[in-house]
Amino acid sequence: MWGKFGMEIKLSLQTVTPLFLGGSNPKGEPELRAPSFRGVMRFWLRALLGGILGDNPQEIFKHESAVFGSTEHASPVIVRVQHQSLQFTTYSQLTANKPGL
């Protein structure tokens, strides 16, 4: 779909394993933030490019920079996170009756 600034892709994601989240306020609600998703996407892009391009860090960096930007130019990719309903579970709830965790 083409949005206001170019191609727009909307994803609806659901986690299947627990996320360990925090926030700027340790006693406040955990935050699910766009920079965290950018970091994950950047990591997996590097992994994929490494598998395709092999041991060629300059070429990997060139392609990574084209997608996620660099100190030379901004990224054309914008990541936004819209919270639907986050269900929070404490660590003690996760480990209850599950020895070994």
C-alpha positions in Angstrom: 0.0 0.0 0.0 1.3 3.5 -0.8 1.0 5.9 2.1 1.6 9.7 2.3 5.4 9.3 2.1 5.8 6.2 -0.1 5.2 2.5 0.4 3.5 1.6 3.6 3.4 -1.9 5.1 1.3 -2.6 8.2 1.9 -5.7 10.2 -0.2 -7.1 13.0 2.2 -9.1 15.2 1.6 -11.4 18.2 4.3 -12.7 20.5 4.4 -16.4 21.2 7.0 -16.3 23.9 7.4 -13.8 26.8 9.0 -10.5 26.2 11.2 -9.0 29.0 10.4 -5.4 28.9 11.3 -2.4 30.9 10.9 1.3 30.8 12.3 4.6 31.8 10.4 4.3 35.1 11.3 1.0 36.8 8.1 1.1 38.8 5.9 2.1 35.8 4.4 0.0 33.1 6.8 -1.7 30.7 7.2 -0.1 27.3 7.1 -1.8 23.9 9.1 0.7 21.8 9.8 1.2 18.1 13.6 1.4 18.5 13.6 -2.1 19.9 11.8 -3.4 16.8 14.3 -1.5 14.6 17.1 -3.1 16.4 15.7 -6.6 15.9 15.0 -5.9 12.2 18.5 -4.5 11.8 20.0 -7.6 13.5 18.1 -10.0 11.2 19.0 -8.0 8.1 22.7 -8.3 9.0 22.3 -12.0 9.5 20.5 -12.5 6.2 23.0 -10.3 4.3 25.9 -12.2 5.9 24.4 -15.4 4.6 24.0 -14.0 1.1 27.2 -11.8 0.9 29.5 -13.9 3.1 32.4 -12.3 4.9 32.2 -8.9 3.3 31.6 -6.3 6.0 31.8 -3.3 3.7 29.1 -4.7 1.4 26.9 -5.7 4.3 27.2 -2.2 5.8 26.4 -0.6 2.4 23.1 -2.6 2.1 22.3 -2.1 5.8 22.8 1.6 5.5 20.5 1.8 2.5 17.7 0.4 4.6 18.4 1.7 8.2 20.5 4.7 7.5 23.9 5.7 8.7 25.8 8.8 9.9 25.8 9.9 6.3 22.1 9.8 5.6 18.8 9.1 7.3 16.8 5.9 7.0 13.9 5.7 4.6 12.3 3.2 7.0 9.9 4.5 9.7 8.8 2.0 12.4 5.8 2.8 14.5 4.3 0.7 17.3 0.6 1.0 18.2 -0.3 -0.7 21.3 -3.5 -2.8 21.2 -3.7 -4.6 24.5 -0.6 -5.7 26.3 -1.0 -8.5 28.9 1.5 -8.1 31.6 2.8 -11.1 33.6 5.3 -10.9 36.4 8.4 -13.1 36.6 7.0 -14.9 39.6 3.9 -15.8 37.6 6.1 -17.2 34.8 8.2 -19.4 37.1 5.3 -20.6 39.4 5.2 -24.4 39.3 7.9 -24.5 36.6 11.2 -25.6 38.3 14.2 -25.0 36.1 13.2 -21.6 35.0 
